[in-house]
Amino acid sequence: MTLLKTAVDTSSPDYQGNRDAMLAKLDELSDEHAKALAGGGEKYVDRHHARGKLLARERIELLLDPDTAFLELSPLAAWGSDFAVGASIITGIGVVEGVECLIVANDPTVKGGSSNPWTMRKGARANDIARQNRLPVISLVESGGADLPTQKEIFIPGGRAFRDLTQLSADGIPTIAIVFGNSTAGGAYIPGMSDHVVMIKEQSKVFLAGPPLVKMATGEDADDESLGGAEMHSRTSGLADYFAADEHDALRIGRRIVARLNWRKEGPAPSAEVTAPAYDDDDLLGVVPGDLKVPFDPREVIARVVDGSDFDEFKALYGSSLVTGWAQVHGYPVGILANARGVLFSEEAQKATQFIQLANRSSTPLLFLHNTTGYMVGAEYEQAGIIKHGAMMINAVSNSKVPHISVLMGASYGAGHYGMCGRAFDPRFLFAWPSAKSAVMGGAQLAGVLSIVARASAAAKGNPYDEEGDAAIRKIVEDQIEAESLPAVLSGRLYDDGIIDPRDTRTVLGLCLSAIASGPVEGADGFGVFRM
């Protein structure tokens, strides 16, 4: 066993300072997560309960197998926007009758579960995860349809939800809809396009147009039940496949549907024996410095995440700013690429390219641990070929076919974000620590570049340069970039799948790798042209 050693001194002032800074960030994020958990607030939660209905999260809990985890996705969606944190929908991966499923639940306490632009984006991301990882989809439906004041942002892209359901079905991925209340207008197509549909007596309402709109359009007088009640759809239209007595019965039926799917994983099974890391995951709170300009050794993270802290490092003496090697997480094999000192040089890019090729040859999933300021700049490095070597690494990441998982621990700037498989490169999952920041470059660097350009422009025109104004502008720009780089901002825009407590990293990775194994894991047969 190649056991990683640790140099973390949990009693040192630096460690304690780092830990305090991380805990403060976690406290701030806890307040934001609480907003998503609160739904529409106490008033609407109480009103929902008074109607004898379960909350969306209560429905999920009853649907899942007892004492199993629920990996919630994009919980801070819409953060910083005019809409409720969470985007009036809950998405995540959970185990139902032993089968990992992608679960989507409308939150009817938030504007009746109506869909806003962020709801569309969050739902689309969930469907991507289901398709990429071959996960059955269970929709817990109760929605008033589109948030009409924002229809111009919803109507056109909203059709993707229908396309996704039909394509999932065509790909052999089961889709199940359990209707708990309204599913009207465009929302009526959610059950209409699902493989299996459960409706609840005197509670489910599925119609293209409710009584008022029917009256306006046709002059016909009709009630909810005759238009779209559960009994009508069970006896007359045939839209409902199962008629449930109440919500608990509907969830029971939903579980039985999954049990009868005869679903089997197509990916590799984990090792029978799994050894916990040799070091305490609590140590991860103090590993990342509060100042991201200060480097840290990612091996300290790897040692607290991988099985038995056992890591076979690849090219340990070459390209030392990037750590690469092989390990297992919860019994699943992984290849790891982790930034060590921020900057990526030509050696690191070439090392990463070879390593990614080897991972594809052995069909081994890749884990990218980000803390990079990007590829090195300067005349010496340009002449040495940093562009073509960086492009080589990005080519390898782009055309790699094995599943990728990315975790942003610290900085993730510039093209380094791309080379380390950022969001645009479709990792199966991407999570961030509260310490993470991501942007074109750091705030001070970006403000400095703008200052240099402005100074040169003034000199070219023969004008005096306003030093005081320059300092003020630099401060404004730096503050703006720092604010826009924070993980809550990026998570709110769905640029990650959630911000996680560093101590939960191993658990989250294990859940992701298990979900990935629902589908086949295969490497690429070939890559694009590598410029040598």
N, C-alpha and C positions, 0 to 999 in steps of 0.2 A: 504494500500500500504506500502511495506517495502522499503522505500526510502533510498538508500545509502547516507551516509554523505561523505563530501570531506574534506581533510586536505591540499589540494594543495594550496600553497601560491605563486601565479604567480609573486609576487614582490620580492621574496627571491633571493639572489645571487645563491644558488644551482639550483633553478628552471631555472633561466636565463642562467646559464652555461650549463645545460642539453639541454635547448632549442637551444642554439647557436650550440652545438655539433650536434644535430639532423638536424638542418637546413643545416649545412655544409655537412653532409652525403647526404642529399637530393639533394643538388647542384651537388655533385659529380655524383650521380646516374642519375640526369637529363641529364648530358653530355653523359652518356652511352646510355640512352634511346633515345637521339637525333640521335645517330648513327643508331639505328633500324628504326626510323622514316624517316631518310634520304635515306633509300634503298641503291641503288647502287651509289648514289651521283648525283650531279647536272647534269653532262654530260649525264648520262644514263636516268635520269628523263626527261630531255629536249628532248632527242632522242625519248623516248616513247611517249611523248605528241605530238611531231612533226608527228608521225604516226597516229595521231587522236585517240589515245587510252587513256583510263582512267588508273590512277595508282591503285594499289591493294587496298589501303586505301580509295580511292575515290569510287571504286566499292562497298566496304563494306558499306560506308556511304549511298550510294543510295539504297542499298539492305535493310537496316534497316528501321524500322518505324521511322518517324521524331521525334526528341527530345527524343529518348530513349538511354539508356546507352549501351556501348559496353565494356564488361569485357575482356580485352586482356589477354591472357595467355602466359607465358614463353617468354616475350618480349626480355629478355637478353640471350636467348639460343645461345650457341656457343661463349659467351663472354670469352675472354682469349685464344681462339683457333686461328687457321689460317684462319677461315672463318668469314664472315661478321656477326656482331651482329644481332640477330634475325633469323639467319639460313635460309634466303631467303624465309621465309614463315610466314604468319600472322595467328594466331589462336585466337579464343575467342568466347564468348557467347553473342549473341545479339537477339533482338526481331524482328521477321519478320511476318507481318500480325497477331500480337498478340501472336505469338508462339515463345518461346525461342528455339533458334537453335544454334548448334555448327558450327561455320564458319571457313573454312580453305581456305586461299587465297595465291597462289603462288605470289611472287614478281618478275616480269620479269625484273626489273631494276638491279637485282643482278645476274650476270652471266646467264641472260636469264631465271631466275627462276629455274635453275638446282638444283637438290637435292644432298646435301652432307650428311655425316653421322649424323650431328646434325639435319638436316631437317627430317630425318627418325625418330629420337628419339622424336622430337617435335610433329610430326604428330601422332606418336603412342600414346603419352600422350593425345593428343586431342581426339583421338578415344576412349581411355579408359574413359575419362570424358563423352563423348557422351553415351557410353554404360551404365556406372554406373548410369547415371542420366536420361536416356531415352530421349535424345535430338536429334531431326532430324539433319542430317549433310548436310551442303551445301558447296560444293567444287567449288571455283572460280579458274578455271584451266588455267594456261598458263605457261608451263614449257618445257625447252629443254631436260628434262629427267635427267639421273644420271650425276653427276660430274665425268666424266670418270677417271681422275687420282686417284680418291679414290674409284673406283668400288669395290675393295676387301673388303671395309668396308660397302658398300651399298647393293651389290647384294643379299647376303644371307638374312640379316635382312629385306631388302626392300620388300620382299614378304609379310610381315605382313600387309602392307597397303591394299593389295588385299584381304587377309583373313579377315581383319577388316571390309571392306565394305560389303562383302558377309555375314558375321556373324551379322552385324548390321541389314541388310535386313531380315535375317532369324529370328531375334528377334523382327521383326515388327517395327523397327526404320527406318524411311524413309531416303534415301540418294539421294541427288540431285547434279548433276554436271552441271555447266554452263561453257562452254568452250570458252575462249576469244582469244586463239591463239594456239600455238603448244601444243599438248598432244601426244607425240610420243613414240615409243618403249614401254617400260614397262608402261609409263604414259598413253598410249592409253587404258589401262585396267581400269583407273579411271572412265571415262565415261562408259566403257564397263561393269563395275560391279556396276554402280549406278542405282537406281530405275527409276530416271527421268533424261533426258539429254536434254540440250538446246545448240544449236550451232548457230553461227553467220555467216551470209552471207559474203563470201569472206574474212573471218578472221579466223574461226576455222579450225584447221588442225589436224586430228586424224588418225594416221596410225602406223602400227607396224614398218614400214621401209620407210624412205623418198626416193625420187628419186635417190640419189647417191647410197644408199645401195641396192636398188632394181636393179639398173644397174649392180652393182658388183656381186650380188647374182644370178641374173637370166638373165642378158643381156637385160632386158626389159627397154624401154624408156617410162617413165610416168611422168606426172606433178603432182603438189601438189593437185589440185582439183580432178583429177580422182582417185588419191590414197586415199585421206582422207578429201576432202573439205566438208563444211557444206551442200551444195546442194546435193552432191553425197550421203552423209549419210542420208539425209532427203528423197531423192527420190529412192535410189537404195539399199543401205545396210540396211537401217532401224535402224541404230544405234542412230540417232538423233530422239527425240520425238517432238521437237519444233524447228522451223526454225526462227531465229530472224533477223530483218533487221539491227540492230546495237547493240552496247553495252547497251545503255539505254533500248532498247526493250528487250534484253535478261534478264536484271535485272527485268524488269516489269513482264516478263513471269515467272521468278523464284519466284517472290512474289505471283503470282497467283497460282503457283503449291502448295506453302505452304498454301495458303488460302483454297485450295480444299482438303487438307489432312484430314479435320475433326478431328484435333488433340485435345485431351483432356488430362489435367493433371490427374494423378492417386494418387497424394499425398494430404496431408491436405491443406486446404485453410488457408490463414493468417487471423488474427482477423480483423474485419471490421474497428475497430478504432485503430489507432497506435499513441502513444504519444512519442514525441521526448525526448531524455535524458534531465535531469534537468541541465546538465552542458555542457559547451562549448567544442566541440571536438578539438578546437585549443589548449586546455590545454594539450593534449596528446603529444605535441612536447617536453614538459619538464618533463614528468613523469619518463622516463627511464634515470638513471644516465649514464654519459659518461663512468664511470668505472663500468663494470658489476659485480664487486665484491661487490658493494654497493647494498643491497636489496631495493626493492620498493614494495609498496602495490598494488597488481593487482586489488583490488576493485576500485582504482582510474580509471583504464582502463575500467572495467566493467560498472562503473557509467556513462561513456561517450559513451558507445556502446549500452547498452540494452534499450529497450523501457521504458520511464519514470524513468530511473535509478532505476527501481523496481527489487529487487533481493532477493529471498528467500534462505538464506544460509543454507546449510545442514551440520550438525555436526560442527558448528562454533567453539566449544570449544575443539574439538578433532583433532589431526593431523593438527595443525595450520599452518604448512608450505605449505599446499595445501588447497586452497579455492575451495569449491564446492557448487553448488546451481542452482536454477532454475530461468529462466527469459524468455523474448521474445525479438526477434530482428526483426523489421519491421513486427510484428504480428505473427512471427513463433516461436513456443516454442523451447527452447534449454536448455540443461544441460551443465553447464560450469565447467571445471576443470582448475584452474589457480595456478601456482607456486607462493608462497609468499616469501619464504626465500631461494630459491635455492635448498637446500638439501631435498631429500625424505627419511623419516624414515619409520620404520615398520608401525607406526600409519597412516601415509599418504597413504601408499600402500594399507592397509586394507580398509581405508575410500574410496579411489578411486574405489576399487573393488566393494564394496557394491553399490556405487553411479552409476557405469556403469551398474550393474545388474538392478537397479531400472529404469534407463533410457531405457533399453531394454524392461522392463516390460511395460512401458508406451509408447513405440515407439517414444521416444523423441531424436532428433539428438543431438550430443555432440560437444561442442566447447572446444578445448584444447588451452590454452594460456601459451606458454612456457617461462620459465626463470628458468632453473634447471641445477645444476652442477652434478646431478646424485643421485644414492642411497648412503646412508651413509656407510662409511667403518670404520673398527676398531674392536678390539676384543669384546668390549661390544655389539656392534650392530650385529656382526656375531653370537655371542652366543644367541642373542635375536631373531635370525631368519630372518635377513634382506634379505637373498637370497630367501627363500621360500616366503616371503611376497612381495618382488619385482617381483618374478616370478608369483605370484598370480595376481598382477596388470597387468602385461604384458599378461597373459593368458586372463584376462577379456577384455583388449583392442583388442587382436587378434581375439577373437571369438564374439565380439560385432557385431551385424548386423545393428544397426541403423547407419545412415550416420555420418561420423566424419569430422570436419573441424579443421585444426591446424593453429595457427598463432604463429610464432616465434618472440617474442618481445625482448628477451635478450639472455642469454646463453641457449644452448640446447645441453648438453654434456652427453657422456656415455650412459648407459642403461636408464637414465632418458629421453633421446630423444625417446627411444623406448616406454617406459611406457606412455609417453605423446603423443603417436601416431605420430611418425616421418614418413618420406617418405616410409620406408620399410613396414609400417603397413597399407598402402593404404587408407589414408584419402581421402575423395572425393575431397577436395581442401586443399592445404597447401601454405600459404603465409608467407613472412618474412617482418619485419620492417628493416629499414637501420641499426638499432642498434644491430641486431641479430648476433650471432656467433654459429657455430655448429661444433663439432669435438669429438674425443674420450675423450678428456679432454682439459682443458685450456693449452695454450702454456707453461706457467711457470711450471705448474704441470708436463707436459709431459717431458720437458727438465730436471726437477729435478729428475724424476724417472730414466731417462737414466743416469744421473750423479751418482746417488746412486748405480746403478747396476755396472757402470764402476769403481767406487771407491772400491766396494766390490771385484770385480774381481782382481784389482791391489793388494789389500791387501792379497787375497788368494794366489797370486803368489809371494808375498813378494817383489813386485816392488814399488818404490816410486810413488806417484800420482802427475801428472802434474796439479797443481791448475790453472795456467795461461791458459793452453790449455783447461781445463775443462770449465772455464768461457767463453772462445771464442766459444766452441762448444755449450754450453747452450744458448748463445746469438743467434747463427745461427739457432738452433732447434726452439727456442721460436719464432723467427721472421718468420720462415717457417710455423709453425702451426698457428700463428696469421693470416698470409696472406691467408692460405688455409681455414680458418674458416670464412672469410668475406662473407657476403650475395651475393655479385656479383659473386664470384667464384662458390658458390653453385648453384645460379640461372642459371649461364652459363652452368652448368652441368645438369640442369633440376631436381635438388633436391628440388626445390619448383616451384610453379606456377606463381611466380612473387614477386617482392619486392614492397611493397605498402607504401604510405605516411600514417603515423599513423592516420591522420585526416580523411582518407578515409576508415578506418576499418569498421565502421558501414555500409557504403554503399556497400562495397565489400561483407561483410557477408550477407547482405540482398539479393544481387544478387545471391550469392551462394545458400542460403536457398530456394530462389524462383526456381532456376534451379533444385535443389534436389527434390522439390515437383512435378516435371514433372513425376517422377516415384513414386511407392509406398514406404512408410516409415514404416518399420516393424522391431520389435526387435527380438533378438535371442530366440529360444526355450530352449536352454541349453548351457552350457559351458563345457570346459574340466575339468579334475580333479584338484581341488584346494588343494594344500598341506597346511594343517592346522598347 
